[in-house]
């Protein structure tokens, strides 16, 4: 059960990262890049 939850969390995290990357490409000027640096 826990493994499934972790797997789902991982997928959600990857989707979120990909979504953010596309957002950055679209509106790189408006996006606060400082908040991104915290995740690296």
mmCIF file of the N, C-alpha and C atoms, coordinates in Angstrom:
data_MODEL
# 
_entry.id   MODEL 
# 
loop_
_atom_site.group_PDB 
_atom_site.id 
_atom_site.type_symbol 
_atom_site.label_atom_id 
_atom_site.label_alt_id 
_atom_site.label_comp_id 
_atom_site.label_asym_id 
_atom_site.label_entity_id 
_atom_site.label_seq_id 
_atom_site.pdbx_PDB_ins_code 
_atom_site.Cartn_x 
_atom_site.Cartn_y 
_atom_site.Cartn_z 
_atom_site.occupancy 
_atom_site.B_iso_or_equiv 
_atom_site.pdbx_formal_charge 
_atom_site.auth_seq_id 
_atom_site.auth_comp_id 
_atom_site.auth_asym_id 
_atom_site.auth_atom_id 
_atom_site.pdbx_PDB_model_num 
ATOM 1   N N  . UNK A 1 1  ? 0.833  -1.208 0.000   1.00 0.00 ? 1  UNK A N  1 
ATOM 2   C CA . UNK A 1 1  ? 0.000  0.000  0.000   1.00 0.00 ? 1  UNK A CA 1 
ATOM 3   C C  . UNK A 1 1  ? 0.871  1.264  0.000   1.00 0.00 ? 1  UNK A C  1 
ATOM 4   N N  . UNK A 1 2  ? 1.865  1.277  0.875   1.00 0.00 ? 2  UNK A N  1 
ATOM 5   C CA . UNK A 1 2  ? 2.731  2.458  0.936   1.00 0.00 ? 2  UNK A CA 1 
ATOM 6   C C  . UNK A 1 2  ? 3.526  2.630  -0.353  1.00 0.00 ? 2  UNK A C  1 
ATOM 7   N N  . UNK A 1 3  ? 3.939  1.522  -0.933  1.00 0.00 ? 3  UNK A N  1 
ATOM 8   C CA . UNK A 1 3  ? 4.710  1.616  -2.174  1.00 0.00 ? 3  UNK A CA 1 
ATOM 9   C C  . UNK A 1 3  ? 3.881  2.270  -3.271  1.00 0.00 ? 3  UNK A C  1 
ATOM 10  N N  . UNK A 1 4  ? 2.609  1.914  -3.310  1.00 0.00 ? 4  UNK A N  1 
ATOM 11  C CA . UNK A 1 4  ? 1.737  2.506  -4.328  1.00 0.00 ? 4  UNK A CA 1 
ATOM 12  C C  . UNK A 1 4  ? 1.625  4.014  -4.112  1.00 0.00 ? 4  UNK A C  1 
ATOM 13  N N  . UNK A 1 5  ? 1.491  4.401  -2.864  1.00 0.00 ? 5  UNK A N  1 
ATOM 14  C CA . UNK A 1 5  ? 1.384  5.830  -2.566  1.00 0.00 ? 5  UNK A CA 1 
ATOM 15  C C  . UNK A 1 5  ? 2.664  6.564  -2.960  1.00 0.00 ? 5  UNK A C  1 
ATOM 16  N N  . UNK A 1 6  ? 3.795  5.976  -2.628  1.00 0.00 ? 6  UNK A N  1 
ATOM 17  C CA . UNK A 1 6  ? 5.068  6.594  -2.990  1.00 0.00 ? 6  UNK A CA 1 
ATOM 18  C C  . UNK A 1 6  ? 5.208  6.694  -4.501  1.00 0.00 ? 6  UNK A C  1 
ATOM 19  N N  . UNK A 1 7  ? 4.798  5.644  -5.186  1.00 0.00 ? 7  UNK A N  1 
ATOM 20  C CA . UNK A 1 7  ? 4.878  5.654  -6.645  1.00 0.00 ? 7  UNK A CA 1 
ATOM 21  C C  . UNK A 1 7  ? 4.011  6.767  -7.215  1.00 0.00 ? 7  UNK A C  1 
ATOM 22  N N  . UNK A 1 8  ? 2.805  6.903  -6.665  1.00 0.00 ? 8  UNK A N  1 
ATOM 23  C CA . UNK A 1 8  ? 1.909  7.957  -7.141  1.00 0.00 ? 8  UNK A CA 1 
ATOM 24  C C  . UNK A 1 8  ? 2.497  9.335  -6.856  1.00 0.00 ? 8  UNK A C  1 
ATOM 25  N N  . UNK A 1 9  ? 3.083  9.491  -5.676  1.00 0.00 ? 9  UNK A N  1 
ATOM 26  C CA . UNK A 1 9  ? 3.706  10.772 -5.348  1.00 0.00 ? 9  UNK A CA 1 
ATOM 27  C C  . UNK A 1 9  ? 4.826  11.100 -6.325  1.00 0.00 ? 9  UNK A C  1 
ATOM 28  N N  . UNK A 1 10 ? 5.600  10.092 -6.653  1.00 0.00 ? 10 UNK A N  1 
ATOM 29  C CA . UNK A 1 10 ? 6.692  10.294 -7.603  1.00 0.00 ? 10 UNK A CA 1 
ATOM 30  C C  . UNK A 1 10 ? 6.155  10.747 -8.955  1.00 0.00 ? 10 UNK A C  1 
ATOM 31  N N  . UNK A 1 11 ? 5.098  10.098 -9.412  1.00 0.00 ? 11 UNK A N  1 
ATOM 32  C CA . UNK A 1 11 ? 4.507  10.478 -10.695 1.00 0.00 ? 11 UNK A CA 1 
ATOM 33  C C  . UNK A 1 11 ? 3.985  11.907 -10.647 1.00 0.00 ? 11 UNK A C  1 
ATOM 34  N N  . UNK A 1 12 ? 3.299  12.242 -9.564  1.00 0.00 ? 12 UNK A N  1 
ATOM 35  C CA . UNK A 1 12 ? 2.775  13.601 -9.432  1.00 0.00 ? 12 UNK A CA 1 
ATOM 36  C C  . UNK A 1 12 ? 3.911  14.615 -9.435  1.00 0.00 ? 12 UNK A C  1 
ATOM 37  N N  . UNK A 1 13 ? 4.988  14.282 -8.755  1.00 0.00 ? 13 UNK A N  1 
ATOM 38  C CA . UNK A 1 13 ? 6.150  15.171 -8.691  1.00 0.00 ? 13 UNK A CA 1 
ATOM 39  C C  . UNK A 1 13 ? 6.746  15.379 -10.082 1.00 0.00 ? 13 UNK A C  1 
ATOM 40  N N  . UNK A 1 14 ? 6.885  14.289 -10.841 1.00 0.00 ? 14 UNK A N  1 
ATOM 41  C CA . UNK A 1 14 ? 7.429  14.399 -12.195 1.00 0.00 ? 14 UNK A CA 1 
ATOM 42  C C  . UNK A 1 14 ? 6.512  15.231 -13.080 1.00 0.00 ? 14 UNK A C  1 
ATOM 43  N N  . UNK A 1 15 ? 5.208  14.988 -12.958 1.00 0.00 ? 15 UNK A N  1 
ATOM 44  C CA . UNK A 1 15 ? 4.263  15.766 -13.753 1.00 0.00 ? 15 UNK A CA 1 
ATOM 45  C C  . UNK A 1 15 ? 4.376  17.249 -13.408 1.00 0.00 ? 15 UNK A C  1 
ATOM 46  N N  . UNK A 1 16 ? 4.498  17.522 -12.109 1.00 0.00 ? 16 UNK A N  1 
ATOM 47  C CA . UNK A 1 16 ? 4.598  18.911 -11.659 1.00 0.00 ? 16 UNK A CA 1 
ATOM 48  C C  . UNK A 1 16 ? 5.866  19.569 -12.204 1.00 0.00 ? 16 UNK A C  1 
ATOM 49  N N  . UNK A 1 17 ? 6.964  18.842 -12.170 1.00 0.00 ? 17 UNK A N  1 
ATOM 50  C CA . UNK A 1 17 ? 8.221  19.385 -12.691 1.00 0.00 ? 17 UNK A CA 1 
ATOM 51  C C  . UNK A 1 17 ? 8.115  19.658 -14.184 1.00 0.00 ? 17 UNK A C  1 
ATOM 52  N N  . UNK A 1 18 ? 7.556  18.707 -14.904 1.00 0.00 ? 18 UNK A N  1 
ATOM 53  C CA . UNK A 1 18 ? 7.404  18.897 -16.346 1.00 0.00 ? 18 UNK A CA 1 
ATOM 54  C C  . UNK A 1 18 ? 6.497  20.088 -16.629 1.00 0.00 ? 18 UNK A C  1 
ATOM 55  N N  . UNK A 1 19 ? 5.437  20.195 -15.859 1.00 0.00 ? 19 UNK A N  1 
ATOM 56  C CA . UNK A 1 19 ? 4.518  21.314 -16.031 1.00 0.00 ? 19 UNK A CA 1 
ATOM 57  C C  . UNK A 1 19 ? 5.236  22.635 -15.791 1.00 0.00 ? 19 UNK A C  1 
ATOM 58  N N  . UNK A 1 20 ? 6.056  22.674 -14.766 1.00 0.00 ? 20 UNK A N  1 
ATOM 59  C CA . UNK A 1 20 ? 6.801  23.896 -14.471 1.00 0.00 ? 20 UNK A CA 1 
ATOM 60  C C  . UNK A 1 20 ? 7.783  24.226 -15.586 1.00 0.00 ? 20 UNK A C  1 
ATOM 61  N N  . UNK A 1 21 ? 8.416  23.208 -16.141 1.00 0.00 ? 21 UNK A N  1 
ATOM 62  C CA . UNK A 1 21 ? 9.369  23.460 -17.225 1.00 0.00 ? 21 UNK A CA 1 
ATOM 63  C C  . UNK A 1 21 ? 8.666  24.075 -18.422 1.00 0.00 ? 21 UNK A C  1 
ATOM 64  N N  . UNK A 1 22 ? 7.489  23.561 -18.747 1.00 0.00 ? 22 UNK A N  1 
ATOM 65  C CA . UNK A 1 22 ? 6.759  24.125 -19.885 1.00 0.00 ? 22 UNK A CA 1 
ATOM 66  C C  . UNK A 1 22 ? 6.331  25.552 -19.572 1.00 0.00 ? 22 UNK A C  1 
ATOM 67  N N  . UNK A 1 23 ? 5.948  25.787 -18.328 1.00 0.00 ? 23 UNK A N  1 
ATOM 68  C CA . UNK A 1 23 ? 5.571  27.149 -17.934 1.00 0.00 ? 23 UNK A CA 1 
ATOM 69  C C  . UNK A 1 23 ? 6.752  28.095 -18.094 1.00 0.00 ? 23 UNK A C  1 
ATOM 70  N N  . UNK A 1 24 ? 7.917  27.643 -17.679 1.00 0.00 ? 24 UNK A N  1 
ATOM 71  C CA . UNK A 1 24 ? 9.110  28.484 -17.774 1.00 0.00 ? 24 UNK A CA 1 
ATOM 72  C C  . UNK A 1 24 ? 9.405  28.803 -19.239 1.00 0.00 ? 24 UNK A C  1 
ATOM 73  N N  . UNK A 1 25 ? 9.263  27.813 -20.089 1.00 0.00 ? 25 UNK A N  1 
ATOM 74  C CA . UNK A 1 25 ? 9.517  28.049 -21.509 1.00 0.00 ? 25 UNK A CA 1 
ATOM 75  C C  . UNK A 1 25 ? 8.520  29.056 -22.074 1.00 0.00 ? 25 UNK A C  1 
ATOM 76  N N  . UNK A 1 26 ? 7.268  28.963 -21.620 1.00 0.00 ? 26 UNK A N  1 
ATOM 77  C CA . UNK A 1 26 ? 6.236  29.844 -22.161 1.00 0.00 ? 26 UNK A CA 1 
ATOM 78  C C  . UNK A 1 26 ? 6.393  31.269 -21.647 1.00 0.00 ? 26 UNK A C  1 
ATOM 79  N N  . UNK A 1 27 ? 6.508  31.408 -20.329 1.00 0.00 ? 27 UNK A N  1 
ATOM 80  C CA . UNK A 1 27 ? 6.611  32.754 -19.754 1.00 0.00 ? 27 UNK A CA 1 
ATOM 81  C C  . UNK A 1 27 ? 7.862  32.847 -18.893 1.00 0.00 ? 27 UNK A C  1 
ATOM 82  N N  . UNK A 1 28 ? 8.997  32.783 -19.511 1.00 0.00 ? 28 UNK A N  1 
ATOM 83  C CA . UNK A 1 28 ? 10.247 32.803 -18.754 1.00 0.00 ? 28 UNK A CA 1 
ATOM 84  C C  . UNK A 1 28 ? 10.461 34.166 -18.098 1.00 0.00 ? 28 UNK A C  1 
ATOM 85  N N  . UNK A 1 29 ? 9.874  35.194 -18.664 1.00 0.00 ? 29 UNK A N  1 
ATOM 86  C CA . UNK A 1 29 ? 10.085 36.534 -18.112 1.00 0.00 ? 29 UNK A CA 1 
ATOM 87  C C  . UNK A 1 29 ? 9.295  36.749 -16.825 1.00 0.00 ? 29 UNK A C  1 
ATOM 88  N N  . UNK A 1 30 ? 8.110  36.156 -16.757 1.00 0.00 ? 30 UNK A N  1 
ATOM 89  C CA . UNK A 1 30 ? 7.246  36.408 -15.603 1.00 0.00 ? 30 UNK A CA 1 
ATOM 90  C C  . UNK A 1 30 ? 7.507  35.438 -14.460 1.00 0.00 ? 30 UNK A C  1 
ATOM 91  N N  . UNK A 1 31 ? 8.183  34.349 -14.756 1.00 0.00 ? 31 UNK A N  1 
ATOM 92  C CA . UNK A 1 31 ? 8.313  33.299 -13.749 1.00 0.00 ? 31 UNK A CA 1 
ATOM 93  C C  . UNK A 1 31 ? 9.390  33.641 -12.727 1.00 0.00 ? 31 UNK A C  1 
ATOM 94  N N  . UNK A 1 32 ? 9.094  33.497 -11.443 1.00 0.00 ? 32 UNK A N  1 
ATOM 95  C CA . UNK A 1 32 ? 10.110 33.740 -10.402 1.00 0.00 ? 32 UNK A CA 1 
ATOM 96  C C  . UNK A 1 32 ? 11.143 32.614 -10.367 1.00 0.00 ? 32 UNK A C  1 
ATOM 97  N N  . UNK A 1 33 ? 12.269 32.846 -10.953 1.00 0.00 ? 33 UNK A N  1 
ATOM 98  C CA . UNK A 1 33 ? 13.285 31.794 -11.051 1.00 0.00 ? 33 UNK A CA 1 
ATOM 99  C C  . UNK A 1 33 ? 13.914 31.488 -9.699  1.00 0.00 ? 33 UNK A C  1 
ATOM 100 N N  . UNK A 1 34 ? 13.857 32.424 -8.784  1.00 0.00 ? 34 UNK A N  1 
ATOM 101 C CA . UNK A 1 34 ? 14.464 32.190 -7.467  1.00 0.00 ? 34 UNK A CA 1 
ATOM 102 C C  . UNK A 1 34 ? 13.808 31.015 -6.760  1.00 0.00 ? 34 UNK A C  1 
ATOM 103 N N  . UNK A 1 35 ? 12.502 30.896 -6.891  1.00 0.00 ? 35 UNK A N  1 
ATOM 104 C CA . UNK A 1 35 ? 11.808 29.793 -6.227  1.00 0.00 ? 35 UNK A CA 1 
ATOM 105 C C  . UNK A 1 35 ? 12.241 28.458 -6.829  1.00 0.00 ? 35 UNK A C  1 
ATOM 106 N N  . UNK A 1 36 ? 12.568 28.463 -8.109  1.00 0.00 ? 36 UNK A N  1 
ATOM 107 C CA . UNK A 1 36 ? 13.012 27.221 -8.752  1.00 0.00 ? 36 UNK A CA 1 
ATOM 108 C C  . UNK A 1 36 ? 14.373 26.796 -8.220  1.00 0.00 ? 36 UNK A C  1 
ATOM 109 N N  . UNK A 1 37 ? 15.242 27.742 -7.993  1.00 0.00 ? 37 UNK A N  1 
ATOM 110 C CA . UNK A 1 37 ? 16.588 27.409 -7.530  1.00 0.00 ? 37 UNK A CA 1 
ATOM 111 C C  . UNK A 1 37 ? 16.553 26.670 -6.207  1.00 0.00 ? 37 UNK A C  1 
ATOM 112 N N  . UNK A 1 38 ? 15.526 26.897 -5.419  1.00 0.00 ? 38 UNK A N  1 
ATOM 113 C CA . UNK A 1 38 ? 15.429 26.219 -4.130  1.00 0.00 ? 38 UNK A CA 1 
ATOM 114 C C  . UNK A 1 38 ? 15.232 24.719 -4.301  1.00 0.00 ? 38 UNK A C  1 
ATOM 115 N N  . UNK A 1 39 ? 14.665 24.310 -5.433  1.00 0.00 ? 39 UNK A N  1 
ATOM 116 C CA . UNK A 1 39 ? 14.366 22.889 -5.622  1.00 0.00 ? 39 UNK A CA 1 
ATOM 117 C C  . UNK A 1 39 ? 15.565 22.117 -6.163  1.00 0.00 ? 39 UNK A C  1 
ATOM 118 N N  . UNK A 1 40 ? 16.553 22.823 -6.670  1.00 0.00 ? 40 UNK A N  1 
ATOM 119 C CA . UNK A 1 40 ? 17.676 22.121 -7.280  1.00 0.00 ? 40 UNK A CA 1 
ATOM 120 C C  . UNK A 1 40 ? 18.625 21.590 -6.223  1.00 0.00 ? 40 UNK A C  1 
# 
